[in-house]
């Protein structure tokens, strides 16, 4: 499964998610403003 980090209102992210859906590729979308990444 692919993990896509992005913003829901981003045009490029929406196009990528549409492409993934059309190709029947499973993905998990992570809104990085709501799910802040921890510094490693």
PDBQT receptor file of N, H, CA, C and O in Angstrom, charges set to zero:
ATOM      1  N   UNK A   1       0.849  -1.176   0.000  1.00  0.00    +0.000 N 
ATOM      2  CA  UNK A   1       0.000   0.000   0.000  1.00  0.00    +0.000 C 
ATOM      3  C   UNK A   1       0.894   1.239   0.000  1.00  0.00    +0.000 C 
ATOM      4  O   UNK A   1       1.932   1.276   0.661  1.00  0.00    +0.000 OA
ATOM      5  N   UNK A   2       0.474   2.234  -0.745  1.00  0.00    +0.000 N 
ATOM      6  H   UNK A   2      -0.369   2.203  -1.282  1.00  0.00    +0.000 HD
ATOM      7  CA  UNK A   2       1.203   3.493  -0.845  1.00  0.00    +0.000 C 
ATOM      8  C   UNK A   2       0.659   4.468   0.190  1.00  0.00    +0.000 C 
ATOM      9  O   UNK A   2      -0.551   4.550   0.404  1.00  0.00    +0.000 OA
ATOM     10  N   UNK A   3       1.563   5.207   0.830  1.00  0.00    +0.000 N 
ATOM     11  H   UNK A   3       2.546   5.141   0.656  1.00  0.00    +0.000 HD
ATOM     12  CA  UNK A   3       1.163   6.266   1.753  1.00  0.00    +0.000 C 
ATOM     13  C   UNK A   3       1.437   7.590   1.050  1.00  0.00    +0.000 C 
ATOM     14  O   UNK A   3       2.560   7.855   0.622  1.00  0.00    +0.000 OA
ATOM     15  N   UNK A   4       0.400   8.419   0.934  1.00  0.00    +0.000 N 
ATOM     16  H   UNK A   4      -0.513   8.204   1.282  1.00  0.00    +0.000 HD
ATOM     17  CA  UNK A   4       0.508   9.714   0.269  1.00  0.00    +0.000 C 
ATOM     18  C   UNK A   4       0.384  10.798   1.327  1.00  0.00    +0.000 C 
ATOM     19  O   UNK A   4      -0.639  10.897   2.005  1.00  0.00    +0.000 OA
ATOM     20  N   UNK A   5       1.428  11.611   1.470  1.00  0.00    +0.000 N 
ATOM     21  H   UNK A   5       2.259  11.531   0.919  1.00  0.00    +0.000 HD
ATOM     22  CA  UNK A   5       1.403  12.738   2.390  1.00  0.00    +0.000 C 
ATOM     23  C   UNK A   5       1.077  13.982   1.583  1.00  0.00    +0.000 C 
ATOM     24  O   UNK A   5       1.688  14.225   0.543  1.00  0.00    +0.000 OA
ATOM     25  N   UNK A   6       0.122  14.772   2.051  1.00  0.00    +0.000 N 
ATOM     26  H   UNK A   6      -0.375  14.575   2.897  1.00  0.00    +0.000 HD
ATOM     27  CA  UNK A   6      -0.239  15.973   1.316  1.00  0.00    +0.000 C 
ATOM     28  C   UNK A   6      -1.327  16.751   2.016  1.00  0.00    +0.000 C 
ATOM     29  O   UNK A   6      -1.587  16.567   3.205  1.00  0.00    +0.000 OA
ATOM     30  N   UNK A   7      -1.959  17.626   1.251  1.00  0.00    +0.000 N 
ATOM     31  H   UNK A   7      -1.747  17.775   0.285  1.00  0.00    +0.000 HD
ATOM     32  CA  UNK A   7      -3.054  18.455   1.745  1.00  0.00    +0.000 C 
ATOM     33  C   UNK A   7      -4.296  18.163   0.914  1.00  0.00    +0.000 C 
ATOM     34  O   UNK A   7      -4.208  18.009  -0.304  1.00  0.00    +0.000 OA
ATOM     35  N   UNK A   8      -5.451  18.086   1.564  1.00  0.00    +0.000 N 
ATOM     36  H   UNK A   8      -5.523  18.211   2.554  1.00  0.00    +0.000 HD
ATOM     37  CA  UNK A   8      -6.677  17.751   0.833  1.00  0.00    +0.000 C 
ATOM     38  C   UNK A   8      -7.056  18.771  -0.242  1.00  0.00    +0.000 C 
ATOM     39  O   UNK A   8      -7.712  18.413  -1.220  1.00  0.00    +0.000 OA
ATOM     40  N   UNK A   9      -6.654  20.031  -0.079  1.00  0.00    +0.000 N 
ATOM     41  H   UNK A   9      -6.121  20.322   0.716  1.00  0.00    +0.000 HD
ATOM     42  CA  UNK A   9      -7.040  21.056  -1.050  1.00  0.00    +0.000 C 
ATOM     43  C   UNK A   9      -5.949  21.330  -2.089  1.00  0.00    +0.000 C 
ATOM     44  O   UNK A   9      -6.051  22.285  -2.859  1.00  0.00    +0.000 OA
ATOM     45  N   UNK A  10      -4.921  20.505  -2.110  1.00  0.00    +0.000 N 
ATOM     46  H   UNK A  10      -4.838  19.729  -1.485  1.00  0.00    +0.000 HD
ATOM     47  CA  UNK A  10      -3.824  20.655  -3.070  1.00  0.00    +0.000 C 
ATOM     48  C   UNK A  10      -4.222  20.008  -4.397  1.00  0.00    +0.000 C 
ATOM     49  O   UNK A  10      -4.572  18.828  -4.431  1.00  0.00    +0.000 OA
ATOM     50  N   UNK A  11      -4.168  20.775  -5.489  1.00  0.00    +0.000 N 
ATOM     51  H   UNK A  11      -3.883  21.733  -5.461  1.00  0.00    +0.000 HD
ATOM     52  CA  UNK A  11      -4.561  20.253  -6.805  1.00  0.00    +0.000 C 
ATOM     53  C   UNK A  11      -3.695  19.076  -7.241  1.00  0.00    +0.000 C 
ATOM     54  O   UNK A  11      -4.211  18.092  -7.772  1.00  0.00    +0.000 OA
ATOM     55  N   UNK A  12      -2.396  19.166  -7.023  1.00  0.00    +0.000 N 
ATOM     56  H   UNK A  12      -1.977  19.965  -6.592  1.00  0.00    +0.000 HD
ATOM     57  CA  UNK A  12      -1.501  18.075  -7.424  1.00  0.00    +0.000 C 
ATOM     58  C   UNK A  12      -1.805  16.807  -6.628  1.00  0.00    +0.000 C 
ATOM     59  O   UNK A  12      -1.779  15.705  -7.177  1.00  0.00    +0.000 OA
ATOM     60  N   UNK A  13      -2.090  16.961  -5.346  1.00  0.00    +0.000 N 
ATOM     61  H   UNK A  13      -2.111  17.856  -4.900  1.00  0.00    +0.000 HD
ATOM     62  CA  UNK A  13      -2.436  15.799  -4.506  1.00  0.00    +0.000 C 
ATOM     63  C   UNK A  13      -3.744  15.180  -4.973  1.00  0.00    +0.000 C 
ATOM     64  O   UNK A  13      -3.860  13.958  -5.062  1.00  0.00    +0.000 OA
ATOM     65  N   UNK A  14      -4.716  16.012  -5.268  1.00  0.00    +0.000 N 
ATOM     66  H   UNK A  14      -4.622  17.005  -5.196  1.00  0.00    +0.000 HD
ATOM     67  CA  UNK A  14      -6.011  15.490  -5.731  1.00  0.00    +0.000 C 
ATOM     68  C   UNK A  14      -5.866  14.747  -7.048  1.00  0.00    +0.000 C 
ATOM     69  O   UNK A  14      -6.488  13.703  -7.246  1.00  0.00    +0.000 OA
ATOM     70  N   UNK A  15      -5.046  15.281  -7.955  1.00  0.00    +0.000 N 
ATOM     71  H   UNK A  15      -4.541  16.129  -7.794  1.00  0.00    +0.000 HD
ATOM     72  CA  UNK A  15      -4.816  14.604  -9.238  1.00  0.00    +0.000 C 
ATOM     73  C   UNK A  15      -4.129  13.261  -9.017  1.00  0.00    +0.000 C 
ATOM     74  O   UNK A  15      -4.471  12.269  -9.661  1.00  0.00    +0.000 OA
ATOM     75  N   UNK A  16      -3.163  13.232  -8.110  1.00  0.00    +0.000 N 
ATOM     76  H   UNK A  16      -2.885  14.037  -7.587  1.00  0.00    +0.000 HD
ATOM     77  CA  UNK A  16      -2.457  11.982  -7.820  1.00  0.00    +0.000 C 
ATOM     78  C   UNK A  16      -3.410  10.951  -7.223  1.00  0.00    +0.000 C 
ATOM     79  O   UNK A  16      -3.362   9.780  -7.598  1.00  0.00    +0.000 OA
ATOM     80  N   UNK A  17      -4.276  11.370  -6.298  1.00  0.00    +0.000 N 
ATOM     81  H   UNK A  17      -4.314  12.322  -5.993  1.00  0.00    +0.000 HD
ATOM     82  CA  UNK A  17      -5.224  10.450  -5.674  1.00  0.00    +0.000 C 
ATOM     83  C   UNK A  17      -6.245   9.940  -6.687  1.00  0.00    +0.000 C 
ATOM     84  O   UNK A  17      -6.634   8.772  -6.647  1.00  0.00    +0.000 OA
ATOM     85  N   UNK A  18      -6.674  10.806  -7.588  1.00  0.00    +0.000 N 
ATOM     86  H   UNK A  18      -6.358  11.754  -7.620  1.00  0.00    +0.000 HD
ATOM     87  CA  UNK A  18      -7.596  10.387  -8.646  1.00  0.00    +0.000 C 
ATOM     88  C   UNK A  18      -6.931   9.344  -9.539  1.00  0.00    +0.000 C 
ATOM     89  O   UNK A  18      -7.554   8.346  -9.902  1.00  0.00    +0.000 OA
ATOM     90  N   UNK A  19      -5.677   9.573  -9.891  1.00  0.00    +0.000 N 
ATOM     91  H   UNK A  19      -5.171  10.384  -9.596  1.00  0.00    +0.000 HD
ATOM     92  CA  UNK A  19      -4.952   8.616 -10.719  1.00  0.00    +0.000 C 
ATOM     93  C   UNK A  19      -4.828   7.277 -10.006  1.00  0.00    +0.000 C 
ATOM     94  O   UNK A  19      -5.049   6.228 -10.611  1.00  0.00    +0.000 OA
ATOM     95  N   UNK A  20      -4.475   7.306  -8.721  1.00  0.00    +0.000 N 
ATOM     96  H   UNK A  20      -4.296   8.158  -8.229  1.00  0.00    +0.000 HD
ATOM     97  CA  UNK A  20      -4.345   6.063  -7.953  1.00  0.00    +0.000 C 
ATOM     98  C   UNK A  20      -5.672   5.304  -7.924  1.00  0.00    +0.000 C 
ATOM     99  O   UNK A  20      -5.699   4.087  -8.109  1.00  0.00    +0.000 OA
ATOM    100  N   UNK A  21      -6.771   6.025  -7.691  1.00  0.00    +0.000 N 
ATOM    101  H   UNK A  21      -6.748   7.013  -7.541  1.00  0.00    +0.000 HD
ATOM    102  CA  UNK A  21      -8.097   5.381  -7.675  1.00  0.00    +0.000 C 
ATOM    103  C   UNK A  21      -8.417   4.773  -9.034  1.00  0.00    +0.000 C 
ATOM    104  O   UNK A  21      -8.898   3.642  -9.108  1.00  0.00    +0.000 OA
ATOM    105  N   UNK A  22      -8.156   5.512 -10.111  1.00  0.00    +0.000 N 
ATOM    106  H   UNK A  22      -7.766   6.431 -10.051  1.00  0.00    +0.000 HD
ATOM    107  CA  UNK A  22      -8.447   5.020 -11.463  1.00  0.00    +0.000 C 
ATOM    108  C   UNK A  22      -7.623   3.782 -11.814  1.00  0.00    +0.000 C 
ATOM    109  O   UNK A  22      -8.074   2.924 -12.573  1.00  0.00    +0.000 OA
ATOM    110  N   UNK A  23      -6.419   3.695 -11.259  1.00  0.00    +0.000 N 
ATOM    111  H   UNK A  23      -6.053   4.392 -10.642  1.00  0.00    +0.000 HD
ATOM    112  CA  UNK A  23      -5.546   2.545 -11.502  1.00  0.00    +0.000 C 
ATOM    113  C   UNK A  23      -5.822   1.403 -10.523  1.00  0.00    +0.000 C 
ATOM    114  O   UNK A  23      -5.188   0.350 -10.582  1.00  0.00    +0.000 OA
ATOM    115  N   UNK A  24      -6.792   1.636  -9.609  1.00  0.00    +0.000 N 
ATOM    116  H   UNK A  24      -7.307   2.491  -9.560  1.00  0.00    +0.000 HD
ATOM    117  CA  UNK A  24      -7.147   0.638  -8.583  1.00  0.00    +0.000 C 
ATOM    118  C   UNK A  24      -5.957   0.274  -7.699  1.00  0.00    +0.000 C 
ATOM    119  O   UNK A  24      -5.750  -0.887  -7.347  1.00  0.00    +0.000 OA
ATOM    120  N   UNK A  25      -5.183   1.302  -7.351  1.00  0.00    +0.000 N 
ATOM    121  H   UNK A  25      -5.351   2.245  -7.637  1.00  0.00    +0.000 HD
ATOM    122  CA  UNK A  25      -4.031   1.134  -6.467  1.00  0.00    +0.000 C 
ATOM    123  C   UNK A  25      -4.448   1.569  -5.066  1.00  0.00    +0.000 C 
ATOM    124  O   UNK A  25      -4.986   2.659  -4.876  1.00  0.00    +0.000 OA
ATOM    125  N   UNK A  26      -4.193   0.703  -4.090  1.00  0.00    +0.000 N 
ATOM    126  H   UNK A  26      -3.756  -0.183  -4.244  1.00  0.00    +0.000 HD
ATOM    127  CA  UNK A  26      -4.551   1.032  -2.714  1.00  0.00    +0.000 C 
ATOM    128  C   UNK A  26      -3.592   2.091  -2.178  1.00  0.00    +0.000 C 
ATOM    129  O   UNK A  26      -2.390   2.045  -2.441  1.00  0.00    +0.000 OA
ATOM    130  N   UNK A  27      -4.131   3.036  -1.432  1.00  0.00    +0.000 N 
ATOM    131  H   UNK A  27      -5.107   3.074  -1.218  1.00  0.00    +0.000 HD
ATOM    132  CA  UNK A  27      -3.303   4.080  -0.837  1.00  0.00    +0.000 C 
ATOM    133  C   UNK A  27      -3.930   4.526   0.475  1.00  0.00    +0.000 C 
ATOM    134  O   UNK A  27      -5.106   4.286   0.747  1.00  0.00    +0.000 OA
ATOM    135  N   UNK A  28      -3.106   5.178   1.273  1.00  0.00    +0.000 N 
ATOM    136  H   UNK A  28      -2.150   5.373   1.052  1.00  0.00    +0.000 HD
ATOM    137  CA  UNK A  28      -3.569   5.791   2.517  1.00  0.00    +0.000 C 
ATOM    138  C   UNK A  28      -3.130   7.243   2.458  1.00  0.00    +0.000 C 
ATOM    139  O   UNK A  28      -1.940   7.526   2.317  1.00  0.00    +0.000 OA
ATOM    140  N   UNK A  29      -4.082   8.167   2.564  1.00  0.00    +0.000 N 
ATOM    141  H   UNK A  29      -5.048   7.937   2.679  1.00  0.00    +0.000 HD
ATOM    142  CA  UNK A  29      -3.768   9.595   2.500  1.00  0.00    +0.000 C 
ATOM    143  C   UNK A  29      -3.556  10.138   3.901  1.00  0.00    +0.000 C 
ATOM    144  O   UNK A  29      -4.362   9.892   4.799  1.00  0.00    +0.000 OA
ATOM    145  N   UNK A  30      -2.462  10.882   4.088  1.00  0.00    +0.000 N 
ATOM    146  H   UNK A  30      -1.807  11.082   3.359  1.00  0.00    +0.000 HD
ATOM    147  CA  UNK A  30      -2.149  11.502   5.372  1.00  0.00    +0.000 C 
ATOM    148  C   UNK A  30      -2.076  13.009   5.161  1.00  0.00    +0.000 C 
ATOM    149  O   UNK A  30      -1.233  13.501   4.412  1.00  0.00    +0.000 OA
ATOM    150  N   UNK A  31      -2.970  13.737   5.832  1.00  0.00    +0.000 N 
ATOM    151  H   UNK A  31      -3.655  13.337   6.441  1.00  0.00    +0.000 HD
ATOM    152  CA  UNK A  31      -2.939  15.203   5.814  1.00  0.00    +0.000 C 
ATOM    153  C   UNK A  31      -1.851  15.625   6.792  1.00  0.00    +0.000 C 
ATOM    154  O   UNK A  31      -2.025  15.500   8.004  1.00  0.00    +0.000 OA
ATOM    155  N   UNK A  32      -0.721  16.129   6.271  1.00  0.00    +0.000 N 
ATOM    156  H   UNK A  32      -0.580  16.230   5.287  1.00  0.00    +0.000 HD
ATOM    157  CA  UNK A  32       0.407  16.389   7.154  1.00  0.00    +0.000 C 
ATOM    158  C   UNK A  32       0.219  17.613   8.043  1.00  0.00    +0.000 C 
ATOM    159  O   UNK A  32       1.029  17.836   8.943  1.00  0.00    +0.000 OA
ATOM    160  N   UNK A  33      -0.813  18.405   7.822  1.00  0.00    +0.000 N 
ATOM    161  H   UNK A  33      -1.471  18.223   7.091  1.00  0.00    +0.000 HD
ATOM    162  CA  UNK A  33      -1.098  19.492   8.768  1.00  0.00    +0.000 C 
ATOM    163  C   UNK A  33      -1.816  18.955  10.002  1.00  0.00    +0.000 C 
ATOM    164  O   UNK A  33      -1.614  19.452  11.110  1.00  0.00    +0.000 OA
ATOM    165  N   UNK A  34      -2.659  17.932   9.806  1.00  0.00    +0.000 N 
ATOM    166  H   UNK A  34      -2.823  17.528   8.906  1.00  0.00    +0.000 HD
ATOM    167  CA  UNK A  34      -3.384  17.331  10.931  1.00  0.00    +0.000 C 
ATOM    168  C   UNK A  34      -2.550  16.276  11.638  1.00  0.00    +0.000 C 
ATOM    169  O   UNK A  34      -2.685  16.078  12.845  1.00  0.00    +0.000 OA
ATOM    170  N   UNK A  35      -1.695  15.602  10.893  1.00  0.00    +0.000 N 
ATOM    171  H   UNK A  35      -1.585  15.763   9.912  1.00  0.00    +0.000 HD
ATOM    172  CA  UNK A  35      -0.847  14.538  11.448  1.00  0.00    +0.000 C 
ATOM    173  C   UNK A  35       0.606  14.968  11.304  1.00  0.00    +0.000 C 
ATOM    174  O   UNK A  35       1.299  14.556  10.374  1.00  0.00    +0.000 OA
ATOM    175  N   UNK A  36       1.051  15.792  12.223  1.00  0.00    +0.000 N 
ATOM    176  H   UNK A  36       0.488  16.127  12.979  1.00  0.00    +0.000 HD
ATOM    177  CA  UNK A  36       2.394  16.362  12.151  1.00  0.00    +0.000 C 
ATOM    178  C   UNK A  36       3.430  15.250  12.290  1.00  0.00    +0.000 C 
ATOM    179  O   UNK A  36       3.338  14.401  13.176  1.00  0.00    +0.000 OA
ATOM    180  N   UNK A  37       4.408  15.275  11.402  1.00  0.00    +0.000 N 
ATOM    181  H   UNK A  37       4.482  15.965  10.683  1.00  0.00    +0.000 HD
ATOM    182  CA  UNK A  37       5.474  14.283  11.456  1.00  0.00    +0.000 C 
ATOM    183  C   UNK A  37       6.435  14.633  12.581  1.00  0.00    +0.000 C 
ATOM    184  O   UNK A  37       6.755  15.800  12.808  1.00  0.00    +0.000 OA
ATOM    185  N   UNK A  38       6.887  13.601  13.280  1.00  0.00    +0.000 N 
ATOM    186  H   UNK A  38       6.627  12.653  13.096  1.00  0.00    +0.000 HD
ATOM    187  CA  UNK A  38       7.848  13.818  14.351  1.00  0.00    +0.000 C 
ATOM    188  C   UNK A  38       9.244  13.906  13.761  1.00  0.00    +0.000 C 
ATOM    189  O   UNK A  38       9.564  13.239  12.778  1.00  0.00    +0.000 OA
ATOM    190  N   UNK A  39      10.074  14.745  14.383  1.00  0.00    +0.000 N 
ATOM    191  H   UNK A  39       9.813  15.287  15.182  1.00  0.00    +0.000 HD
ATOM    192  CA  UNK A  39      11.446  14.887  13.935  1.00  0.00    +0.000 C 
ATOM    193  C   UNK A  39      12.233  13.667  14.371  1.00  0.00    +0.000 C 
ATOM    194  O   UNK A  39      12.098  13.215  15.508  1.00  0.00    +0.000 OA
ATOM    195  N   UNK A  40      13.062  13.125  13.469  1.00  0.00    +0.000 N 
ATOM    196  H   UNK A  40      13.171  13.492  12.546  1.00  0.00    +0.000 HD
ATOM    197  CA  UNK A  40      13.821  11.928  13.853  1.00  0.00    +0.000 C 
ATOM    198  C   UNK A  40      15.245  12.248  14.208  1.00  0.00    +0.000 C 
ATOM    199  O   UNK A  40      16.012  11.349  14.552  1.00  0.00    +0.000 OA
TER     200      UNK A  40
